[in-house]
Amino acid sequence: MKKIAVLTSGGDSPGMNAALRAITKLAASKGVQVFGVHEGYEGLMDGNFRELTRVLPDGQVMVDIEVDAAGGLGGTIIGSARSARFREAEGRAQASMQMAKRNLEGLIVIGGNGSLTGAHFFSRESGIPTIGIPGSIDNDIGCTALALGVDSALNTIVAACDNISDTARAHRRAFVVEVMGRDCGYLAMASAIAVAADAVMIREQGKTEEQLVADLANVIRNGYARGKRRILVIKAEGVQVPCTRLVRLTEDAMRADMPTVEIRATVLGHVVRGGNPSYQDRAIAGRLGFGAVGALLRGATDAMVAWLPPVPGGMPTEDSSVMLFPLEHVLAETAAVINGSSPVTQRRLALMEKATGVLAL
Ligand code: F6P
């Protein structure tokens, strides 16, 4: 291979730029030119490419200085998008034509569930070798212990909860903090343990609005009865009841026995998705980036590089922590993680169940 393309797609995540840097460096070291695609699959269909390498007069391939400097930045310097057009076969055919026109022989896609689904169909239909890298703060991608951005997002949540805890303790208040995670409560669960929250609310528990209100009221009553000054409940975005509504309904429900109770709602939203990548995200990005280029150059396709897979079935790479999984397998496992049938989700829920009683102490 002489020329490959790379794109970032779907919700951005810290570590995407670090992966771009690693991909470009390894490819350059093998004499392969790298073209970044602007705005994800939209740019692939529209032919919106930019070279991330530079070829010197003596034929050596060098890394663009902006790419080199961007490794420590959040977001993605080549832009991202959620593309409805790419879900259609015509869109994918147009993208394949744009790549062929430029003699681009391989593609690396960094993104989440929807992006990897696009990569699977694209590789099958176009025959262009395509490798995925999991990138999504939600950690809802199957076959990988972590996706790019998860660790940074957790650090951001922990820092925010520390700040909230200071003011909560000052006023003896209860807080419900909502964190991102549309289909998967991983961020809520993992951060709840790290900040010793009193409880966690995630979609996977399948609770009704009534149950959530009753649970929240009980956690607050028990917390104050134990003399706590801070009561902190972490709620995942995937729980359908909006934070402010949950708080209002719970205050109403507690009016009779605790008329002065004060509950505050904080929605962290996109704050959680931005910010410079943590050490761990940079390290994983570097190693998955190397793994993806290595896989492409060895002739692999329709596959994803995974970090310390929690499920069996991957193929080894040069890096003992990075395994290669067929995208079909990854997408089936992702669906299972989201619908709760995966042993990974069941283990997470069982662990959370056990931790809940302890956290409330
Ligand atoms: O990337 C995943 C995610 O951050 C989800 O947690 C969240 O529900 C969604 O993206 C938000 O998407 P958007 O930025 O398009 O509003």
Boltz pocket constraint, residues with backbone or C-beta under 6 A from the ligand:
constraints:
  - pocket:
      binder: B
      contacts: [[A, 10], [A, 11], [A, 12], [A, 112], [A, 136], [A, 137], [A, 138], [A, 180], [A, 181], [A, 182], [A, 237], [A, 273]]
      max_distance: 6.0
